Amino acid sequence: MALPIYLGLVHHPIYNKNDEIITTAITNFDIHDIARTSRTYDIKKYFIIHPHESQTMLAQEIMDYWQHGYGGEYNPDRREAFRVLDIKTDIQSAVEYITESEGVKPFIITTDARTFPNTISYKKMRKQIELADRPYLILFGTGWGIEKSVMEKFDFTLEPIYGPGDYNHLPVRAAVAIILDRLLGEKWWES
């Protein structure tokens, strides 16, 4: 991997099951499981992206417990995973953080169960990441996905994850694990 990879979990603007734009709630499972997956795949920062202060305060309280409180003493592995966590109010704030940290604006990759004109295969994206001269920010939407006009602003949209059947609505935690493994995991097929 040439340059750092960042991850963001987006809670607004998100579609609900009725195609209405909403803001989803932060969940404890997403904080824990995606932090652990992010740390496993050497993600530099995992941003929880949410515009509402009440939700970000809740997330910060959970993070503090596992980073500085009894949770971190009891489970040092969890404390280690939580070191990659950060909270941002919007996607632009995450991009600005990365640009300031790395000295260059990141490529933005997003994921969706739909396809877009900028949809790219995992094989091609993995190769791009290996040859990159800029960092990457991989965004995952909650709910029923990130709003379409926002999606169209990103550099790349990864192709959907398809199973053998016709059902296609993975929990975001599963999608994160599958996608990070496809893009950053060991090349098991070469051994």
HUURJO-V423543 format. One record per backbone hydrogen bond with DSSP energy under -0.5 kcal/mol. CO is the residue of the C=O (numbers start at 0). NH is the residue of the N-H. E is the energy in kcal/mol with one decimal. If there is no record, write none. Layout:
BEGIN
co = [CO:CO]
nh = [NH:NH]
e = [E:E]
END
This chain:
BEGIN
co = [3:4:4:5:6:7:7:8:9:10:12:13:14:15:19:21:26:27:28:29:30:31:32:33:34:35:36:37:38:44:44:45:46:46:47:47:48:51:52:53:54:55:56:57:58:59:60:61:62:63:63:64:64:68:68:69:70:74:74:75:76:77:78:79:80:81:83:85:87:89:90:91:92:93:94:95:96:97:98:106:106:107:107:108:109:115:117:119:120:121:122:123:124:125:126:128:128:134:135:136:136:137:138:139:141:144:146:146:147:149:150:155:156:157:159:170:170:171:172:173:174:175:176:177:178:179:179:180:185:186:187]
nh = [135:43:44:137:46:9:139:48:141:23:146:21:143:18:15:13:30:31:32:33:34:35:36:37:38:39:40:42:41:6:46:85:8:48:49:87:10:55:56:57:58:59:60:61:62:63:64:65:66:67:68:70:71:71:72:73:74:77:78:79:80:81:82:82:83:84:45:47:49:93:94:95:96:97:98:99:100:101:102:108:136:154:155:138:157:118:156:158:124:125:126:127:128:129:130:1:131:106:5:108:138:7:110:9:144:14:149:150:151:152:153:109:119:111:161:173:174:175:176:177:178:179:180:181:182:183:184:184:187:189:190]
e = [-1.7:-2.8:-0.5:-2.9:-3.4:-0.7:-2.8:-2.6:-1.4:-2.1:-2.3:-3.6:-2.8:-2.0:-1.8:-2.3:-1.8:-2.5:-2.8:-1.4:-1.4:-2.2:-2.3:-2.8:-2.5:-2.0:-1.8:-2.8:-1.3:-2.6:-0.6:-2.0:-2.8:-0.7:-0.7:-2.3:-1.7:-2.2:-2.6:-1.4:-2.4:-2.4:-2.2:-2.0:-2.7:-2.9:-1.9:-1.8:-2.2:-3.0:-1.3:-0.6:-1.3:-0.6:-1.2:-3.1:-2.5:-0.6:-1.8:-2.4:-2.0:-2.3:-0.7:-1.0:-1.3:-1.4:-3.1:-2.8:-2.3:-1.3:-2.4:-2.6:-2.0:-2.3:-2.8:-2.4:-2.5:-3.1:-1.8:-0.6:-2.5:-0.9:-2.1:-3.2:-3.1:-2.0:-1.8:-1.9:-2.2:-2.8:-1.8:-2.3:-2.6:-2.2:-1.6:-0.8:-1.0:-2.6:-2.9:-2.8:-0.6:-2.6:-1.0:-3.1:-2.4:-3.0:-0.8:-2.1:-2.1:-1.6:-1.5:-2.2:-2.5:-0.5:-0.6:-0.6:-2.2:-2.7:-1.8:-2.6:-2.8:-2.8:-1.9:-2.3:-2.4:-3.0:-0.7:-1.4:-1.8:-1.9:-1.0]
END
